[in-house]
Amino acid sequence: MPAAKQNIERPWRILLVGSGGVGTMASYALEIGGKAEVTSVLRSTYDIVTKQGFSIDSVDHGRDIQGFRPSHITKTVPDMTTSDSKPFDYIIVATKNIPDIPPTVSDLIAPAVTPGVTSIVLLQNGLNIELPLVERFPTNVILSGVSLIGAAEINGSIKHDEPDFTRLGVFPNQTVDLEIAKASALHLIDAYNAGGKVEWIFDEDVSFSRWRKLLYNASYNVVAALTGIDVIRMRMSQFMIDDLIYPLIREIRAIAMAAGVVLPKDLELFFIKCDTHEGFFMPSMGQDCRKGNAMEIDTIVGAPLREADRLGVPAPTLRTCYNLLRSLQLKVKENKGLWTARFEAKNPYA
């Protein structure tokens, strides 16, 4: 039974995959609450954290936290099929979700998933991200975490400057009993909030929350990546809001409406003005594009566009932006050796 009843003699065993800013703050909150034992998968920061731990500057937990280490750290996802260790109760995935750049989330976590036991928490952006995992792990609970935290990691140093608030709920498209899944979500929320510094709440309507967040991610994130311009400068320009941001937001609202999710009209202006003026904030997709990193195009833009096609909803601005982003991603793939510049046999433009 997936994480439905806690053994009071031990804390929850949690594997955290993706120890950037969001993931590290999650491991910290879980560890200080005393109800969880976290194993963090560290790749680029493994040597730094092994030697000196994370340093954390947090709006919630304190400004000078030095030497934090989760209970266990590892360079790779543990293979539980060859381990004598007890199964993980939860796997929290806080990586970026980029299915067109291997490995996929399913492939990444598969060695650590114990069928019928491990609850999988997707603390990631995007729409329909649960579907590949439901298909791959039909006996495991799949939970949705929509996070509003602002945190970044550079060389083992965490800057956490926007409060940690997350809505955790149950993805509807799964075969596991929903009451068992809800119990699993509530246990994790209890463990996360146990330290008394942050607040996670149970999300009764996961679909609404994910479409709601897309109003921001599929507009500001997209335009930031395409233009290299931060949110505040977009607002200062005015025409970028009127002719780019608003059309994208309204197309997302229309697609959501056709899918049965009603996003109130007042959310449009709320997301337009939700960022404060300080710092000239650059959304994550814009940061990734600047650095030449792969971007979360498929889950944030491709997924709602596929819903638009399925439901017959026009989305011309979203479609144009999607294909421009795919073009930028093609350069990233070529640099990573994931795409070769050559004509395929069926290409009519050879």
N, C-alpha and C positions, 0 to 999 in steps of 0.2 A: 504493500500500500504506500503510494508516494508521499513521504514526508507528512503524513496526516496526524501522527501522534508522537510527541517528543518523549524520549527517554530522559527522565529528570536527572539521571546519574551522569549524563554527558551533554556537552553542547552540540549544536548542529554542526555537522561536517560540511563545509562549503568550499567548493572550488571556484575561484574567481579568475576568469579569463579576460584579459584586457586591462592591464594595470596602468592606464593613463590617469588623467586627473579624476575622472568620474569613478573608475574602478578602484583606485587607491583610496578615495574618500569613502567608498562603500566598505572596503575591507577595514578601514579605521573605525567607522561607526559600528560595524558588527563586532569587532574585537573588543572595543571598550565597553560594550553592553554586557559582555560576559556570557552570552547565550550562544555564541558561535565560535568555531575554530576554523580560521580561514587558511586555505592553501592558495597562494597567488602565483599565477604563471607569469614570470618575468622574462622578457627576452633582452631588449636593449639595456635595461637597467639592472640586470641580475647581479653583475659584479659590484656596481655601486651600492645597491641595497644590501648585499651580503656583507660588504665592508663597513658601511656607515648608516644604513637604514635610510628611510625617506625623511626629508625635512618638509614640514607642512606649515603653511601660512593660511589659516582657515577662518572665515567669517563666523563659522558655527562653533568650532572646537578650540580655537586658540591661535595666536599669531606666531608662536615660536616653539613648535613641536619638533623635536629633534630625535633622530634615531628610531623612527617607527619601523617595525617589521611585523608583518603578519605572522601567525603561528608557524607557518611553513612557506617556503618559497621554492620554486622549481623553474627550470628553463623550458620545460615542455609539458604538455598536457599528460597527466599520468595515465597509464594503461591499466585499468582496473581488471582486465581479463587475465593479466599475468601477475597481479598483486595479491598479497595476503591481507592487505588493509581492508578495513570496513568500507562499504560503499559511501559515496558522497550523497548527502541528503539533498543538496542543491548544487547546481552549477549556474553561476551568474555570468552571463556573457555581456561584457561592456566594451567589446571591440567595435570598430566601425563595420557596418554590414555592407560588404561590396561583393556580391555574388559573382561578378564577372572577373574578379581577381582571385585565383585559388590561394588557399583552400576555402571552401564554403564553410559557413558556421557548422553545418551538420558534420562535415568531414573533420573539422577541427576538434570538436568536443566528443566525437563518437567513442574514442577509447575510454573515456572517463564515465560514460553513461551506463548505469546499471538498470536494465529493463525493469519496469514496475516499481522502482525505488526512487530514482533521482528525479527531482523536479528541476526543470530547465527554465531559467529566468532570462528573458531577452530584454536587457536594459539598453535598447538600441532604437534608432529612429526608423521611420518608414512604415509602409502599409503592406499587409499580407506577409510579413516576415516569418510568421509562424508556420506557414503551409509546408515548406520543405521539412521542418522538424516534426510536425505531426505525422507526415508520411514516413519519415525515417524512424521515429521513436513513438509508435502508436500506443504503447502502454505507459508512457511517462507524461506527467503533468507539464504543460507548457504555459508559463506565466508571462504577462506583459508588464514591463516597467516603463512608464513615460516620465522621464526625468526633466526637471527644470533647473538642475544644479548648474552653476558656472564654475568650472575647475579645469586647470591645465597642468600638464607635467612636462618639465624640461630637466633631463639628466638627474632624475631622482628628487627634484624639488617640485613641490606641489603648491600652486597658487589657487586657492579656493575663495572666490570673491562674490559669488551669488549663492544664497542659502540653498541647502539641500532639501528639496521637496519633490517627492516622487509619488505617483499614483500607480499602485500595483494591483493588477487584476488578472482575470482568467480569459485567455483567448477562447473564443466561442467554437472554433472549428477543430475540436479534438474529441477523441473517443473515450477518454478517461471521464469517470463520473464527475460532474461539475461540483458537487458538494465536497468531494475529496480534494479537488483542485482548489476550491475556495479555502478549505482548511489549511492547505499547504501555504497559500498566499498569506493568510492571517498569521500563521506561525512565523513566517519570515519577517513580516511587518513588526511583530512583537519583538523579535530578536534585534531588528534594526533600530527600533525606537528605544531599546532598553537603556541606552546610555544617557537618555534625557536631553540630548543636544539637538536632535533633528526630528523631522516628522515625515513619515511615510503614511499614506492612507490607502484603504482598500478602494479600488476602482470598480464600480458596478457596471460601467459602460465603457469597455475598452475601445470599441469601435469609434465612439464619439471622441475620446481623448486622442486617439491617433490621427483622425481626420483634423481635429482642432489644431494639433501641433503642426500639421502639414501646411496650414495657412501661413505660418512663418517660414518653415523650412523649404517649402516649394516656391517661395517668393524671394525673400531676402537672401537666403543661402544661394539660390540659383543665380540671381543677378550679381551677387558679390563675386561668385566664381567666374562669371562671364566678363565682368567689367573690371575687377580688381578694386572696386570702390566700396568703402565701408558704409554701414547702415546710416550713420549720421550725415555723411556727405550726400547720400541718396536723398534723405529728407530735406537737406538744404537746397538741393537742385530742383525739387518740386516736380519737374517733368518726368523724372525717373519713377516717382511714386505714381503719378497720374497715368503714365503710358506703359509702365512695366510692372510695378509691384501690384497696383490695384487690379489690373487685368488677370494676373496670375492668381491672386487671392480669390477673385470672383469666379474664375474657372474651377478652382478647387471646391469652392462652396457649391457650385452647380453640380459637379460630379458627386460630391457627398450626398446632396439632396436626392439625386437619382438613385443612389445606393441605399437610401432610407435613413440617412443621418442628417439631421437638421442642425446646421451651425448658425446661431443667431447673427443677424447682420451687424450688430454692434461689435462683434469680434473683429471685423475688418479694421476699424480705426484703432481698436485696442492693440492689435499686433503691429499696425503701422507705427505706433508711438510708444511701444512697450520698452524700448531700450533707452537708458538714460544718456545724456549728452556726453558724460565723462568718458574719455578714452577712445572715442571714435571706433566703436566696436566693429570688428570684422568677423562675420560668421565663419563657422568651421569649414564649410566647403570653399569659401574664399581663401582661407588660410592654406588649405590643402592644395588648391590650384597654384597659389604663389610658390609653394615648396616643391611643386612637381609631383605631389602625392596623388594616389588614386582617390576618387571622390565617391560619395554615396549616391550615385546617380540613379541606379536602378530602383532602389527601395523608396527614394524620396520623390522622384520624378517619373520614372518608368512605370511604377506600380499604379499610381493614380491615372496615368495616361491610358494604361491597359483597361482600367475600369471605365474610363470615358469611352473607349472604343466598344467595350462590351455593352454599355448602356446607351450608346448612341448620343453621347453628349459632346458638342463641339468644344475643342480646347486648342485653338490655333496658337495662342501664345505659349502655352505649356509645351506643345509639340515642337515648335521652333526652338525653344530653349533646350529641350531634351536632346535634340539632334546636334545642336551646337556643343552641348556638354559631352555627348558621346564622341564628338570629333576631338575635343580636348583630351578625353580619356584614351583615345586611340594613340596619341603621342606618348602617354604614360605607359601604355601596354607595350608599345614598340621599344621604349627605353628599358623595360623590364624583360624583354625577350618573349613577351606573351603574344605579340602580333608581328608578322613579317610582311613587309611591303612587297607584295607580289599579286598579280592578277590570278584569281581563282578561275577554274575551268568554265563556270557558268556566268562569269562577269561579262555583261554585254558591252562594257566600255573599254575593253582591252584594245 
